[in-house]
Amino acid sequence: MNKSYLKDDWCVIESFLPNNWEKKAYELGAIVRERKITTPHQLLRLLFIHLATGKSLRTSAAYARETNLCHINDTSLLRRLRSASEWLRWMAFELFKLFPQCHLPEQFTGKYRIRVVDGTVISEPGSSGTDWRIHYSITLKTLRCDHFLITGPEIGESLQKYPVLPNDFFIGDRNYCQRKGIVHVLQNKGQVLVRFHSNNVPLLKRNGKPFPVLKHLRECHGDKIGDWDVWFRHPEDNQQLIKGRLCAIRKSETAIELAKQKLIKNAKKKGYKLRPKTLVHAEYVTIFTTVNRHNFKADELLSLYRDRWQIELVFKRLKSILKISQLPKEEGESCIAWLHGKMLVALLAERLYQEAEFFSPWGYPLYGMLRGACQGKEDQTGSQYMA
């Protein structure tokens, strides 16, 4: 094995980390006593053996000993992971700031930055339910993460969990069709496009009377698209009406049959009876939006909503490649540390791919002092960086 090649590659990884990441290891308690592990570089490399490769704690510790990185057992490695949780979280969030054009408004129709949001659940070993939830947002133009948040299962999916910049345009599934979340985005000068959920947002006419959703949906025949002005009451001010649009298109007969079969199967599994109107709603794709017709026509909105599935592919990659769907930990502090570390690995992989695709064919930035810095670290640490 070419050990010098491995050294150079690790220096490339370090070149993508945020400034002062070594200093933060001490400030945030990742390194308290310099026993066995004496530098932030050594600690991060050790943690990445576990986090990036999927090796168990015991195997990671054995690998570290075999390669002369450090001599540590699996119990000590677990303690190191727990103490590094805040450090890993800090590096992950700081890494966002290093993404080229990450915070610049992306020109989609010349005005909006389109952001697709969703959540995914993570379970602990032996668990029969949800133990952790990741709230995730990507920009549609680049398909890159621009925000994430890890919470417990008691925190549901909501647009309130995401920071909003002026002209942000959020796309979400029906779980995000909630009055408080929609108002949160509007108050921060953003816009919303979500799959309509009739139970969460009762729609009204301009005069405050109920809007007959099913009656209007039945007007959509063939490929005719419905587009109606609707209102809903502000969640904190019952006298204030918020304006939006309801757009809908009828599904194909095959799609209708599949949707109804899924609803019936789920109802039998969970032991409840379907309401007739639920089966009628299943015949249509219905979306709610706050954007006006001058910026998006109804058919454009439906096409835009179709792109929401891109975030499902992101979650598939996280779960299949980084194995983030099943926690190998059972204790709370260990779980959150592991999740923070996995998100850092995911963001680094995304950053490396971005650099290789858009900036240089060799796959890393040409920092003037990179080669000298790497050489200095090799001279300083010796054989411990040969892993």
Phi, psi and omega in degrees: 000137182278099186290326179294327177297318179295321178299314181298319180297320180294325177294327175296316178301314181297330182293341179269351182285155182293158178301146177066021180294330177292315180299321181295335178300324178280317183296324185263009172082012177291325175237116179251311177239132182273069176244125181072313175248115190251347182224155175299326179299315181296318180295314182296320179296320177298314180295324181291332174302320179281315189280320187272332183262345180082008178292149176291168178299318182293316179293322179297317179296319179295320179296319179297320178292317183297326182264007178064024175289309174192165178250107186211150177260174186294326179294317179293324177296320178298318178296321178297320179297315179300313183291340181269003186305309182293326177295315178296319180296316181299315180296322180297314181291322178294332181296330176305320185291342181269354179289124177304129178063020183299320185258007179275139177300129181267131190276099173242113191063018175078004186224317191254150166260111185278123180236128179257128184239150176194173177228155175222152184254148179236137182243148176275162180303131178080358182282145178255006181216199181273134178246328179218155178227134175255121175265125193226142179224136174234152172274133187294327184293322183252346184060033181246148181295134175239355176192143170212156180213133178254125181226173173283173184291341181287345179266109182279171178290132181197147175293344178293344181276359185242137173290145184238130172255154177307135179072015167290139180236107185269135174243127181213165178279189187294341177296337181266004176276078181226140185298317183296318180293318179296316179294322176304315180292316181298319181296336178259021173066034174252181179229164187225143169221112184225154173293132187288135176236107188296331182284331185273327183231090176294122184269149183231163169277176179300328182277002177092356178279155182301140177270121183284088186298310184297323178300318180285326178298324181292349176283346182273105178245145179060233179258019178290132181256129177272145181210108186231146172282133180221167179222158170217159183281140176301134184296339182246352179223098187296342181272345183266129178255135178256128183270145175205192178228144174246122180239143184208153174216143180282140179284166172290162182299322179295315180295324178297314181298317179296318180296318181291320178299320179295318179296317181294318180296317180293322179295319178295320181296320183264357173075040175229163183261133179285140174276146182305322183292334177295320179291329177290316178301329181294346181278354186228153165261114185239128182235150176245137179217157177254356183278148184271171186289341179293333182261323180219129171277167185298318181293327177293322179295318179295320177294322179293319180296328179301329181286355177301335183294346178301326181287333175296323178292326177298313179297324179298320178293318179300320185278325183275320183272313183266358177055046185272355186281336183234113182290132174270021183232158181236352183250140190307311182297322179293321181297311184291325176296316179298318179294318177298318178295319179296321179293324176297317178298317180298318181291323177295319178297319178295320180293319178296318179295319179299315181296317182292322185283320191250343190238325182205139180290344180271350168093009177203156183286148178269080175281136186303325185258009186300309183296318180293322179296319179297316181297322180296320180292323179296316181296327186280325188256342176068223190285350184292345180257026180267005181292000000 
